[in-house]
Amino acid sequence: MTQTPSETDLTAKPRIALLGLGAMGAAFARTWLAAGYPLTVWNRTPSRAEPLAAEGADVAATAAEAVASARLVVTCLLDDASVGEALAGADLTGRDLVDVTTGTPAQARARSEWAAGRGARFLSGGIMAIPPMVGVPEAGGYVFYSGPSEVFEEHRAALAVPAGTVYAGRDAGLASLQDVALLSAMNGMFAGVAHAFALVRNEEVPLGEFAGHLSAWLVAMASEGVRLTARQLESGDYTTGVVSNLAMQVEGNATLLRTAEEQGVSTELLTPYADLMARRLADGHGDEDGAGVVDLLAAPRR
C-alpha cells in the first residue's frame, strides 16, 4: 500500500514516486532506498519492480497510483512520448514532476507547459552518467536540472542522492541542451577513437598499450583546448592563445588523410571536420585556431 502526500509529512524524508525501471531508473531507485527515502515505483512491465519490492519499495499497479502517492514524481522512461502516455491518466495537481528522460530541448519546454496546464511544477533533467556511476560519488556522474530554481532547491537533497546536481537555469530546455551537447562531443571523440584504432589494428602495435597513449593524449588536448575555445568564443577574438593555427592544421590534415589511405582506412570520419577547417581557411582565417569552425555551424547571435 502506498502513502498519500499528506502521510509523507510525517516521515523524515519525503516519499518519491518513480516511473520507469530500466537500468537507469532501477539504479536511481536503489540509491533512494539505500538513503532511506520512501519510494513508490511503477513500470510498464510489472516484473521489473519485483526486485525493488524486495528491497523495500512500494509497487503501484498503475502510473496514476504512483503519482498519487507522492508530491515529488520522477519519470525515467524511454522517450518523451512515453512520459505523456504514462501520465495521461494521472492527476498532477500539486505535484512536482522531474523528468530525467532523454529528450530534446524543445520537448522539455513543451513538457513544461504541458505539466503547468495540469497543475504541476516541472524540472527537466539530463543525466551525465551511466547506470554503474549512479550512487558512486567518486565516479563523477551528475545530472543537469532546469526549470524553476525554487523547485530545484526544494528537492535538491533528494535529487543529489543518485548523482551530483548542476542547476542549468530556469529555461526547461537548458538541461536537455547541455546533455545533448556533451553527448554530441562524446560521439565526436569516439569517432576519432574508432579512426585511431582502425589505423593501428593491423600493425604490430599492442592495442592495450596504444589505448593508454590515446587516452592520455585526448585528456591532455581537451583539458585546455576546450577552455581556450570557450574563451575565444566569449571574446570574439579567435586569434588569442593560438598555438597551432588553422593554416598549419589544414596542412596537417593532408597527412592524416593520406595516412588513412595508405592504411586502407576510410576517411569518412575525418573529412567532414577537415572540410569545415578548409572552408574557414579559404575565408581568410588562417591565423585562428579551430573556434571559427563554430561560426560555420551556427552563426553567433547579434
ChimeraX attribute file (.defattr): number of C-alpha atoms within 10 A of each C-alpha:
attribute: neighborCount
match mode: 1-to-1
recipient: residues
	/A:1	8
	/A:2	20
	/A:3	16
	/A:4	16
	/A:5	19
	/A:6	10
	/A:7	13
	/A:8	17
	/A:9	11
	/A:10	9
	/A:11	10
	/A:12	10
	/A:13	14
	/A:14	20
	/A:15	26
	/A:16	25
	/A:17	30
	/A:18	29
	/A:19	29
	/A:20	27
	/A:21	24
	/A:22	17
	/A:23	13
	/A:24	20
	/A:25	22
	/A:26	22
	/A:27	18
	/A:28	22
	/A:29	27
	/A:30	21
	/A:31	17
	/A:32	22
	/A:33	17
	/A:34	13
	/A:35	14
	/A:36	14
	/A:37	21
	/A:38	22
	/A:39	25
	/A:40	29
	/A:41	32
	/A:42	26
	/A:43	23
	/A:44	15
	/A:45	10
	/A:46	14
	/A:47	10
	/A:48	17
	/A:49	22
	/A:50	12
	/A:51	12
	/A:52	20
	/A:53	14
	/A:54	9
	/A:55	12
	/A:56	16
	/A:57	23
	/A:58	22
	/A:59	22
	/A:60	23
	/A:61	13
	/A:62	19
	/A:63	22
	/A:64	18
	/A:65	20
	/A:66	26
	/A:67	31
	/A:68	23
	/A:69	25
	/A:70	27
	/A:71	22
	/A:72	22
	/A:73	24
	/A:74	26
	/A:75	25
	/A:76	25
	/A:77	23
	/A:78	13
	/A:79	15
	/A:80	20
	/A:81	12
	/A:82	15
	/A:83	18
	/A:84	13
	/A:85	11
	/A:86	20
	/A:87	17
	/A:88	12
	/A:89	13
	/A:90	16
	/A:91	15
	/A:92	22
	/A:93	16
	/A:94	15
	/A:95	20
	/A:96	24
	/A:97	24
	/A:98	25
	/A:99	25
	/A:100	25
	/A:101	24
	/A:102	21
	/A:103	22
	/A:104	19
	/A:105	20
	/A:106	14
	/A:107	18
	/A:108	29
	/A:109	21
	/A:110	14
	/A:111	23
	/A:112	23
	/A:113	16
	/A:114	15
	/A:115	21
	/A:116	17
	/A:117	12
	/A:118	14
	/A:119	15
	/A:120	20
	/A:121	23
	/A:122	26
	/A:123	29
	/A:124	34
	/A:125	31
	/A:126	27
	/A:127	23
	/A:128	20
	/A:129	16
	/A:130	13
	/A:131	17
	/A:132	12
	/A:133	18
	/A:134	27
	/A:135	22
	/A:136	15
	/A:137	14
	/A:138	9
	/A:139	13
	/A:140	13
	/A:141	20
	/A:142	21
	/A:143	23
	/A:144	23
	/A:145	32
	/A:146	27
	/A:147	25
	/A:148	17
	/A:149	16
	/A:150	11
	/A:151	17
	/A:152	24
	/A:153	11
	/A:154	11
	/A:155	14
	/A:156	17
	/A:157	11
	/A:158	18
	/A:159	20
	/A:160	16
	/A:161	21
	/A:162	23
	/A:163	24
	/A:164	20
	/A:165	21
	/A:166	17
	/A:167	18
	/A:168	22
	/A:169	16
	/A:170	17
	/A:171	18
	/A:172	26
	/A:173	27
	/A:174	25
	/A:175	31
	/A:176	28
	/A:177	19
	/A:178	17
	/A:179	21
	/A:180	19
	/A:181	12
	/A:182	13
	/A:183	13
	/A:184	12
	/A:185	11
	/A:186	12
	/A:187	12
	/A:188	14
	/A:189	13
	/A:190	12
	/A:191	14
	/A:192	15
	/A:193	16
	/A:194	12
	/A:195	18
	/A:196	16
	/A:197	15
	/A:198	16
	/A:199	18
	/A:200	15
	/A:201	12
	/A:202	10
	/A:203	10
	/A:204	7
	/A:205	11
	/A:206	10
	/A:207	15
	/A:208	9
	/A:209	9
	/A:210	14
	/A:211	14
	/A:212	10
	/A:213	11
	/A:214	16
	/A:215	11
	/A:216	10
	/A:217	11
	/A:218	13
	/A:219	11
	/A:220	11
	/A:221	10
	/A:222	11
	/A:223	10
	/A:224	10
	/A:225	17
	/A:226	11
	/A:227	11
	/A:228	19
	/A:229	20
	/A:230	13
	/A:231	16
	/A:232	20
	/A:233	16
	/A:234	10
	/A:235	10
	/A:236	13
	/A:237	13
	/A:238	22
	/A:239	18
	/A:240	15
	/A:241	15
	/A:242	16
	/A:243	11
	/A:244	12
	/A:245	18
	/A:246	25
	/A:247	19
	/A:248	14
	/A:249	17
	/A:250	20
	/A:251	11
	/A:252	12
	/A:253	18
	/A:254	12
	/A:255	11
	/A:256	15
	/A:257	17
	/A:258	13
	/A:259	14
	/A:260	18
	/A:261	13
	/A:262	9
	/A:263	13
	/A:264	11
	/A:265	16
	/A:266	14
	/A:267	15
	/A:268	11
	/A:269	13
	/A:270	16
	/A:271	14
	/A:272	10
	/A:273	14
	/A:274	17
	/A:275	13
	/A:276	18
	/A:277	25
	/A:278	19
	/A:279	15
	/A:280	21
	/A:281	21
	/A:282	11
	/A:283	9
	/A:284	11
	/A:285	19
	/A:286	19
	/A:287	17
	/A:288	23
	/A:289	25
	/A:290	23
	/A:291	22
	/A:292	23
	/A:293	19
	/A:294	14
	/A:295	11
	/A:296	13
	/A:297	9
	/A:298	8
	/A:299	10
	/A:300	10
	/A:301	4
	/A:302	3
